[in-house]
Amino acid sequence: MKKTFIIAVAFLAVMCSKAETEKPQTEISTLPDGGRTVIKVMSSNVRNGEGDTGDSLWCNRRNAYIAMLSDTQPDIVGMQEAKAETAADMALLPEYEVFRVAEYDGSNPTVLQDHLPPNLIMFRKSRFEKLDAGVFYYNEEDPGKPVHYPFGASGWQVRGCIWTKLKVKANGQIIYFFDTHFTHDPEVTDAEGNKIFNIEPRRKASQMIVSQIEKLVGEQKASVFVVGDLNCSLYDGSTRNGAYSLEPLTEYMWSARDEAAYYDGGVSFNGFDLTYNKKIGNIDHIFYRGAESMDFITVNGHDYGKTFISDHYPVTCTFKL
């Protein structure tokens, strides 16, 4: 059920949570629809796996992926697994500006340049101006310093979150956009031989995102979006327990898939398998505050020249600000 709040009560405290109010206050403009800003947000894991061959290779999916962007026309995109080759291709698209963590200060000698999270944000230059941007890592001691095994996870990869602060050129509205990729569950077992699921590390990552939003956004009037492959689903059972891991986000923000006026019912993960259709595959998320969600779409029904453009279908949501 869609719940809305008028602008007079919006953002009384950007940092309030559902524990303090029934729902986070959401800015719904009193302007008629024709005067409101409408944007389309996308989250997309583009897949850059070690050992990929044939059609799974990015170079063989590149044109199909770009055709998808041309068809869907997103305004802001958060990508995961966008390594250097993908980033270089995206930088050639004339309508978009790209932000990624291309280099860092080497503060952790065990983390090399190519260990950094391959996240990428791109936004339509004609509509937005970038005011600020940055990155934080899932490191309890120092979010500014990348580490392996984030929050004690069994996964080796460095994980973090990149963000941009954008201004809508037409009216000066402010958008904060966060793009992340939570740790997965590699085939690692405990002393008893049981597979380790990174439930707590993902929950701690969710908590850090909320704390960083509070720090960066403060009391500004802004629309806030968090997108990414979070490697868990709100439909998980107790084994992977995504509802628990993502609780800090669902308490603080809205899930577009669950709150949008329309959701197509699609599943975002496919694993290069046309028959995969399990709700626990909805591991690609869009969370938001300060906007009204309209149509949540799983980009799975088009032929862009390849059977799959990735092992995840992109997800989009159209918002009114």
C-alpha positions in Angstrom: 0.0 0.0 0.0 1.4 3.4 -1.0 1.6 5.9 1.9 2.4 9.6 1.2 3.2 12.6 3.3 2.8 16.2 2.3 5.8 18.4 1.9 4.9 20.4 5.1 6.0 17.5 7.2 8.8 16.3 5.0 12.3 16.1 6.4 11.4 17.4 9.9 14.4 15.2 10.7 16.1 13.5 7.8 17.7 11.1 10.3 14.6 9.8 11.9 13.8 6.1 11.6 10.8 3.9 11.5 11.3 3.3 15.2 10.6 7.0 15.8 7.7 7.3 13.3 5.5 4.9 11.4 7.5 5.5 8.3 10.3 7.9 7.4 9.0 11.2 6.4 8.9 11.3 2.6 8.8 14.5 0.6 5.9 14.6 -1.7 5.7 17.9 -3.5 2.5 19.9 -3.5 3.2 21.0 -7.0 1.0 19.5 -9.7 2.5 16.6 -11.5 3.7 18.7 -14.4 5.9 20.7 -12.1 7.6 17.8 -10.3 11.0 16.3 -11.2 10.7 12.8 -12.5 13.8 10.6 -12.7 14.6 7.0 -13.5 17.1 5.2 -11.3 18.9 2.0 -12.2 20.9 -0.6 -10.3 22.9 -3.1 -12.4 25.5 -5.7 -11.6 27.3 -5.9 -15.0 29.2 -9.1 -14.2 32.9 -9.3 -14.6 33.8 -12.8 -13.4 37.2 -14.4 -13.4 37.2 -17.2 -15.9 34.3 -16.0 -18.0 34.3 -17.3 -21.6 32.3 -16.9 -24.7 29.1 -14.8 -24.4 29.8 -14.3 -20.7 32.8 -12.1 -21.4 32.1 -8.4 -21.1 33.5 -7.7 -24.6 30.8 -9.9 -26.0 28.0 -8.3 -24.0 29.1 -4.7 -24.3 27.0 -3.7 -27.3 23.9 -5.4 -25.9 24.4 -3.6 -22.6 24.7 -0.2 -24.3 21.6 -1.1 -26.4 19.8 -1.7 -23.1 20.8 1.7 -21.7 19.6 3.3 -24.9 16.3 1.6 -24.6 15.6 2.1 -21.0 17.1 5.7 -20.7 18.0 5.7 -17.0 18.9 9.1 -15.5 21.2 7.8 -12.8 22.8 4.3 -12.8 24.7 2.5 -10.0 26.8 -0.3 -11.4 28.6 -3.2 -9.6 31.5 -5.2 -10.9 32.3 -2.4 -13.4 36.0 -3.1 -13.8 38.3 -0.9 -15.8 37.2 -2.1 -19.2 33.6 -1.6 -18.5 34.3 1.8 -16.9 36.2 2.9 -20.0 33.3 1.9 -22.2 30.8 3.8 -20.1 33.0 6.9 -20.2 32.6 7.0 -23.9 28.8 7.5 -23.7 28.4 11.2 -24.4 25.2 11.8 -22.4 26.6 10.5 -19.1 29.3 11.5 -16.6 31.0 8.7 -14.8 32.3 8.5 -11.2 34.3 5.6 -9.8 37.2 5.1 -7.4 40.0 5.0 -9.9 42.8 5.3 -7.3 43.5 5.6 -3.6 46.3 6.7 -1.3 47.7 3.2 -0.7 47.0 3.5 3.0 46.6 -0.2 3.4 49.7 -2.0 1.9 47.7 -5.3 1.5 45.2 -3.7 -0.7 46.3 -3.1 -4.3 44.7 -0.7 -6.8 42.8 -3.5 -8.6 41.4 -4.7 -5.2 39.2 -1.6 -4.8 35.4 -2.1 -5.2 34.5 -1.9 -8.9 31.5 0.3 -8.4 30.5 3.0 -10.8 27.9 5.8 -10.8 26.9 7.5 -14.0 24.4 10.3 -14.4 22.9 12.2 -17.2 24.9 15.4 -17.7 22.0 17.4 -19.2 20.0 17.0 -16.0 22.4 17.0 -13.1 25.5 18.7 -11.8 27.9 16.9 -9.6 28.5 18.8 -6.4 30.5 16.2 -4.4 31.4 12.6 -4.5 33.3 10.1 -2.4 33.8 6.5 -1.1 33.7 4.8 2.3 34.8 1.2 3.0 33.3 -1.4 5.3 36.0 -1.1 7.9 34.9 -0.7 11.5 38.1 1.0 12.5 38.4 3.5 9.7 35.8 3.8 6.9 38.3 5.8 4.8 40.7 2.8 4.6 40.0 -0.3 2.4 40.4 -3.7 4.0 39.9 -7.3 3.0 37.4 -9.5 4.8 35.1 -6.5 5.5 33.5 -6.7 9.0 35.0 -10.1 9.4 33.3 -11.6 6.4 34.5 -14.9 4.9 34.8 -13.1 1.5 38.2 -11.8 0.7 37.1 -8.9 -1.5 37.3 -5.3 -0.4 33.8 -3.9 -0.1 32.6 -0.4 0.1 30.2 2.2 -1.1 30.6 5.1 -3.6 28.4 8.2 -3.5 27.6 11.4 -5.4 25.8 14.5 -4.4 23.9 15.8 -7.5 21.9 19.0 -8.2 19.0 18.9 -10.5 19.8 21.6 -13.0 16.2 22.6 -13.7 15.3 23.5 -10.1 18.2 23.0 -7.7 16.9 19.9 -6.0 19.6 17.9 -4.2 20.1 14.1 -4.7 22.4 11.9 -2.8 23.1 8.6 -4.6 24.9 5.6 -3.0 26.0 2.5 -4.9 27.3 -0.6 -3.1 28.0 -4.3 -3.4 27.7 -6.3 -0.2 29.9 -9.4 0.5 28.7 -12.7 -0.9 28.8 -16.2 0.7 31.8 -18.0 -0.7 32.3 -21.7 -0.2 34.0 -21.3 3.2 33.0 -23.5 6.2 33.4 -23.3 9.9 35.2 -25.8 12.2 32.1 -28.1 12.1 32.1 -28.1 8.3 29.0 -25.8 8.0 29.0 -23.1 5.2 29.5 -19.6 6.6 26.8 -17.1 5.7 27.8 -13.5 6.0 24.7 -12.3 7.7 26.3 -10.1 10.3 28.8 -8.5 8.0 26.0 -7.5 5.6 24.0 -6.1 8.5 27.0 -4.0 9.7 27.4 -2.7 6.1 23.7 -1.7 6.2 24.3 0.1 9.5 27.3 1.9 8.1 25.4 3.2 5.1 22.7 4.6 7.4 25.3 6.3 9.6 27.1 7.7 6.5 23.9 9.1 5.1 23.2 10.8 8.5 26.7 12.3 8.4 26.7 13.4 4.8 23.1 14.5 4.4 22.4 15.8 7.9 19.4 18.1 7.9 19.6 19.0 4.2 16.4 18.7 2.1 17.5 16.0 -0.3 16.3 12.9 -2.0 18.4 9.9 -1.0 18.9 6.6 -3.0 20.9 3.5 -2.1 21.3 0.9 -4.8 23.3 -2.2 -5.3 23.7 -6.0 -5.4 23.4 -6.7 -1.7 23.8 -10.5 -2.1 20.7 -11.2 0.0 16.9 -10.8 -0.4 14.1 -9.6 1.8 12.5 -12.9 0.9 15.3 -15.1 2.3 14.7 -17.7 4.9 16.7 -18.0 8.1 19.8 -19.5 6.4 20.8 -16.3 4.5 18.4 -14.1 6.5 18.4 -11.0 4.2 15.6 -9.4 6.1 17.8 -9.3 9.2 20.9 -8.1 7.3 19.0 -5.3 5.5 16.9 -4.3 8.5 18.9 -1.1 9.1 18.1 0.0 5.6 14.4 -1.1 5.7 14.0 0.7 9.0 15.5 3.9 7.7 14.4 3.9 4.1 11.8 2.6 1.7 12.3 -0.5 -0.5 11.3 0.6 -4.0 10.4 -3.0 -5.1 8.0 -3.3 -2.2 6.6 0.3 -2.1 6.3 1.3 -5.7 2.9 1.9 -7.1 3.7 -0.8 -9.7 6.1 -3.7 -9.5 6.4 -6.1 -12.5 7.0 -9.2 -10.3 10.4 -9.9 -12.0 13.4 -11.5 -10.3 16.7 -9.7 -10.8 19.3 -12.5 -10.5 19.4 -15.0 -13.3 22.8 -16.8 -13.2 22.7 -17.0 -17.0 19.7 -19.4 -16.6 16.4 -18.5 -18.3 14.5 -20.8 -16.0 15.7 -19.1 -12.7 12.7 -17.4 -11.1 13.1 -17.6 -7.3 12.1 -14.6 -5.2 15.3 -15.1 -3.2 17.0 -14.0 -6.4 15.8 -10.4 -5.8 19.3 -9.4 -4.4 19.5 -6.2 -6.5 17.9 -3.4 -4.6 16.8 0.3 -4.7 16.1 2.0 -1.4 15.0 5.6 -1.2 14.0 8.6 1.0 12.6 11.9 -0.1 10.8 10.7 -3.2 7.7 8.9 -4.4 8.3 5.6 -6.2 6.2 4.9 -9.2 7.2 1.9 -11.5 9.7 -0.7 -10.4 10.8 -2.7 -13.5 13.1 -5.7 -13.9 14.8 -5.3 -17.3 14.3 -9.0 -18.4 11.9 -8.9 -21.3 13.9 -7.5 -24.2 16.2 -8.8 -26.9 19.3 -6.6 -27.1 21.2 -9.0 -29.3 22.4 -11.4 -26.6 20.4 -13.8 -24.4 21.9 -12.2 -21.3 23.5 -8.8 -20.8 24.6 -10.0 -17.4 23.9 -12.7 -14.8 21.7 -10.1 -13.1 18.9 -8.2 -14.8 19.1 -4.5 -14.3 16.3 -3.0 -12.1 14.9 0.4 -12.5 12.4 2.6 -10.6 10.9 5.9 -11.7 10.5 8.5 -9.0 8.8 11.8 -8.5 10.8 14.2 -6.4 
